[in-house]
Amino acid sequence: MKTIYAIGDVHGEIGKLRELLGRITADALTREGEKLGVFLGDYIDRGPDSRGVVELLASGKALPFPYLCLAGNHEDMALNDLELWANNGARATLNSYGGRISDDHAAWMEGLATHHRDGKWFFVHAGIDPDVKLAEQDRQTMLWIRGRFLRHDTAFEEGVVVVHGHTPVERPEIEVNRINVDTGAVYGGRLTCAVLTDRLEGFLQV
């Protein structure tokens, strides 16, 4: 059986990330079958070492099995809206880079996908528009949405369960149609990973 590890918003918290990766690696050794890691975006801003986080994830060696990294709204701001970014954690990121995001890391961020589907699980940074077909969701929505998505309390199209971050909560949220794993690591909360097979197996946290 395939096991998927979905990791919430890191925001430069390299220490918590390394510790969580160790927990994930240990857990994976106890499970049969294919493994996949899915990082849900927001690797940079506010925390102490955005550069270190991107360096580790972009290396392809963060986990001993395949993983993919999705775009978050903070990566999008850093690439496309410097004025908005300046008011949303840019200083910490620029300090970690010595003043400017390196070209190779910017290119890596530019190439991040907005979403990934695996069976009933739909992985995305912020969420989806409940009134739009899955195949027609736009980038802005998937990186930024809150209100209508978070309030939606019935099944989404095709019965998918959306696994997301973006909106910090004290503990993981488990709803009938979504799972939120952003537990505010950069605000003193924990860094959370959902462990998924054909069901939610539980959470790993540091």
N, C-alpha and C positions, 0 to 999 in steps of 0.2 A: 504494500500500500504506500502511496506517495505521501510524504510529509512536507508541508510548506510552513516556513517560518516567516511571519510578516512583522517587520520591525517598524516602530513608530518614529516620530520626529526626533532627530539626534541634536540638531542645533549646536554643533561644535563641541559637544560633550564627549570628547575622545576617551576619557577614562571610563565612563559608563558604557560607551560603545564596546571597548575592548573587553570589559568584564562580561557584558551580555553575549558577545561573540563566543567567549569561552563557555558560557552556560549552554548556548545553542549547540556548539560542537559536541559537548559532553552528552547532551540529550539525544543528538542525532545518532550517536554510537549505540544507543539502546533500541533503535528502531530499524526495522527491516525496510527494504525498498528504496525507491528514489527519493532524493531530498532536493528542495529548492528554497532559496532565500529570496524574499521580496522586501526591499527597503522602500518605504512609502514617501520619501521626499523630505525636504527641509533638513539638509545636511549642514547648512551654514547659518551664520548670524546668531548674535547674542551670547553664545557660549565661548569658551576659552580657546578652542583650537579648530576652527572651521577648516583651515588648510590641512591639518592632520587627518581629519575625518574624510575629506575628499581624496586625499592621497591614498588612504587605506582602501576605501571603497573602489576607487578607480584602478587600483592595482590588480584587481581580479583575484586577490589572495585573502580577502577578509574572512572567507569561510572555506572549508575543505571540500565543498561541493558547489554546484552552480548557483549563482544568484543574479538577480537583476535589480537595478535601481531606477525608481520612477522619479519624475520631476515633482518638485514642490513649488509653492508660490514664492518662496524665498529665492530659489535658484532663478525663477522667472524674473523676479524684480532685479536681481543682480545683473541680468543680461539685457533687460528690456526697459526698465523704468528706474533710472538712477535717482530721480527725485523722490519717488516713493520709497525706494530702498534705503535712502539716507535716514529716513525716520523709522526704520524697521530693522535695526540691528546691523547695519552695514559696517559701522565703525569697528566692531569686534572682529568681523571677517577681514577687513582691510588691514587691521593691525596684525592678524595672524599671517598675512601674506607680505607684510612689509610695505603696504601701500597700494597694491594692485593685484587682482586675481591673475594668476599666470595664464598664458594662452592655452596651454594644454588642459588645465582644469576648466577654463571657460568652454573649451570645445567639448569636453566631457559633459558638462552641464547642458550644453546646447543639444547634445544627442540623446538626452534622456527621454524615454517614452512617458506618455501621460497615464497609461493604464495597462493592466495585464489581466486577462481572464484565464482561469484554470477551473474547468468544471463549473460548479455553482458559485465559485468565489470570484468576485470582481474587485481587483485591487486598484486603488486610486488614491491620490493624496487627500483631496478635500471631500469629494462625493460626486453625485450625479444629479441631474435635473429629473425629478420624478415624472415630469410630463413629456420627456423627450426619449425617443428610442435609444437603446444602448449604442447602436451603430452611428447615431447622429449627435452624440454628446460632443460639445466643443471644448477646446483647451481651457478657456477662461473659466468655464464652469467647473471642470474637473480639478483645477488648481485652487479655486477660491470659494466655492459655494459653501454656505452654512444653512441659513434659515429654512427654506422650503425643504431641503434635503433632510436636515436634522428633525424637522417636525413630521415628516412623512412616516406614517405608522402602519402602512400596509405593504404588501409584496411589491417589489420592483419587477420590471419587465423580465420575462423568462425565469422568474423566481430566483434571480441572483441575490447573493448576500454580499453587500459592499463592505470591504475591509479598508479602513481609511485612518488618517490621522487628522492634522490641521487644527482641530478644535480641542484645546487642552482640557482634560477632565482629571479628577482626583484619582479615579480608578477606571479600568477598562469598561467601556459601555457595551453591553450585549443586548441588542434589540432583535426583533423578529427578522429584520431586513438588513441589518448592518452591525459591524463591530468596530468600535473606535479604540485605537491603541496609542493615541497621543496622551500620555499621562504626565505631560509637563516636565520632562527631564531637565530642561534648561531653567525652570523656575523652582528648582528644589524638589521636584517630583521624581518619579522613577522612570527609567527607560524600559519600555514594554515590548514584548514579542508575543504574538498569538501563534500557537501551534495548531495547525489545521491538517486534517486528513479529509475524510468525507464529512467530518463534523469538527466542531471546536473541541480540541483535546485539553486546552488549558492555556496558561500564560507563563512565560518566563520573564522575570523582572529583576532589575538591579537598582 
